[in-house]
Amino acid sequence: MDILDRYIAEHSSGQTDALAWIERQTNIRTNHARMLSGAVQGRFLTMLTEMIRPAKALEIGTFTGYSAVCIASGLPEGGHLDTLEINDELEDLILEGFDRAGMADRITLRTGDAKETLQRLKADGAGPYDLVYIDANKREYCTYYELVFDMVRTGGYILADNVLWDGKVCLDPLPGDRQTREIARFNDMVRDDPRVESVILPVRDGLNIIRKKC
C-alpha cells in the first residue's frame, strides 16, 4: 500500500467486524486474497448502493463474499441480491460470512458457471435488476455485459470492476494476454454503446459505472 492509498484508508470509514472476518479468512484459506475488494472499495459499493436503492441487485463473481456483503448492506428494506460464484469450494466460507454479517436473508448464492447461470436466470424471467456488479472472469466481460443488459431496467446501473487492470489497458502496444485485451475491448464497447452513459473511476483497480439510458 503506497502513501496515498494508506491516507485514503485511514480517512475513510472502517470495515465491520464481519467484513474483517471475511478478509482474514480470505487471506488464510485462499491463494488469491488480492482479489478481495477491500475496505475502501467495499465502503464505496455500500454507499453507491444506498444512493441507487435497488430493489433487485445482481453480482457476477462473489469470490469469498466481501463485496456481496457490502452491496447487501446498502440495500433498502426488502431489497435482495443474487450473487454468482463458479468455485463451489468457497461456499461454506461465503455463507458463513453472510450469516456473520446478518445478510443471509438478503442474498441468494448461486454456484456454477456465470454464463450458464445468467442464461437460466434470463429464461426464468429474473429481474429486472436495478444494479449489476461485474467482477468475475476478465476474459468474459463482454459476454457478461451482453447477457445481462436486457435484464437491467432502464435507468439501472452496471458496475464493472478491474477495468484499468493495473494500467495495462493504457499501454501501447496493448499486451497480448486475453485478460488485458478483453477488458480493453469491454471499455471500448461500453464507450461506444449509445444505450448507456458511463464514467471510469480510478477506485482501486478501476470501476466503470454504467447507466442504462434505454
N, C-alpha and C positions, 0 to 999 in steps of 0.2 A: 504494500500500500504506500503510494507516494504521499508527499506532504499535503497536497490539495485534497486527495481522497480522505486522508485522515481528518483534516479540518472539517470537511463536509459531514463525515460520520459523527464527529464529536459535537457538531452543532445541528444535528437532526434528531428527531425523536427516536429513542432506542426501541429495540425489539422486545416483544413479550417473552415471558418465561417459556411458553410453548414453542415459539419460534427459535429461541436459543437452544431448546432441546432438539428440535429438528436439525438445526445447524450442527450441533455437536454430534448427533447420531450419523449425519451425513458424512462428516469427517472420519468417524470411527468405522463405519460399516460400508462405505463405498470408496472407489478409487477415482471418483470424478467430482470431488467436492467443489471444484472451481465452477461447476455448472449451476451451483446454488445462486439464487437471485441476490441474497444478501440484504442487510438491514435497510440501506438507503433505497435501493430499488423496490424492496418489499413495501416500505412505507409509502413510496410514490404510487405503487399499484393500489394500495388500500385507499389513499386519498383520491386518486383518479376514479376508482370505483364508487366512492362516496359521492363524487360530483356527478357521475353519469347515472347513478341509481338504477342499475339494470335489474329487471325482474328475473331475467334468464341470462346466464353467462356461460361461456364455454372456454375451457383451457385445453390446448393441444400440446401435450408434453408436461407431465406432472413432476417427473423425477422423484424427489422424496417428499413432495407436498408443500414445500415452503411457500411458493408463490400462490398455490391454491388457497392456503390459509389466509394469505394477505388479501387476495381478491374476495374470498368469502367474508372476511372481517368487515369489508366495506359495503356488503350487500344491504339493501333496505329490508325491512321486515317482510318476510315471505319470499325473499329472493333466493335463487338456487343456482348452483354451479355444477355443470357436468365437466368432469376432467378426465383426460385420456392419457394413458401411460402404457407403453409397449412392454416394459420389464415387469412381469408379474412377481419376480423375486423380491421386489421392493414393496409389495402390497401390505405386508404386516407393518412395516415401518411407517408407510404413508397413513394407514388407517389409525395407527396409534397416535400419530401427530395430529390428525383431525380431531380425535377424541380429546387429547390433552388441550387443544385449543378451543374446545367446545363448539366445533364447527361440523361435527359428524352429520347432523341433520340438515345441513345446508349444502352438502357436497355429495355427489354421486361419482364414484370412481369406476371407470370403465377401462379394463385392461385389454390389450391387443393392438394390432397394427392400426395406427390412426386413420389411414386412408380407408380401410375396411370399416372401421367404427363410424367414421363420418358418413360413409355411404349407407350404412344401416340406419343411422340417426335420420338421415335425409328421407329414406324410404318410409320410416316410421312417423314422419311429419314432425320431427323435433324442431323446437324453435317457435317463432323467430327469436333469435338471440339479440340482445341489446349490446353485448360486449363479448368479443372473442380475443383470446390471448394466445399467440402462436410462439411456442418455444420448444420445438421438437427437432426432428432430423433436418439439419440445414440443407441437405441435398434435395429436400422435397417441399420447400417453402412455396414455390409457385403452385404446386399441386394442391397444397392445403388451402391456399388463397382461392383457387378456382372452385374447390369442392365446397368451401364454407360460404362463399359470397352470397348465394341465394338464400342461405339460412339466417342471414343478418337482416334485421329490419332497416328500412330507410331511416337515416338519422343515427343508426347504430355505429359502433366503433370496432375496428380490428386493430389490435396491438401486435406488433411483431418484434421479438427480442433479437439481440445479437446482429443487428443489421449493419454495423460498422466492422464487425469481425476482426478486431484488433488492428483496424486500419488497413487491412489487406484490400478492401474494396476500392481504396483510393490509389492503389499502385498502378503504374503504367510502365511496362505491360502488366495486365492482370495476371496473378498467379494461376497456374493451370489446375489446381486441385478443385474437385467438384463442389466442395462446400463454398469456397470463395466465389466461384463462378455462378452458382445458383443464387446466392444472396445478392450479388450484383445484379443478376437478371431480375430477381424479385423486386429490388429497389427501382429498377428501370420500369418494370411492369406497373408498379403502383404509381409512379410519377406520370406515366403516360395513360393511365386509366381515367377517362373522362367522367366515370361514375363516382369518383371519390375525390376528396381533398386530403392532403397528408402533410406531416412535418416529422422530420427525424430529429430526435433529441439525443445529445451525447450523454445520456444516463448510462453509467457502467459501460456496456459494450454496444450501445446504440439501441434506441427504441423508436420504431416507426409507428406513429399514431395516425391512423387512417379512419376518416369519417365517410360513411357511405351516403352519398347525396341522393342516389336514385337506384 
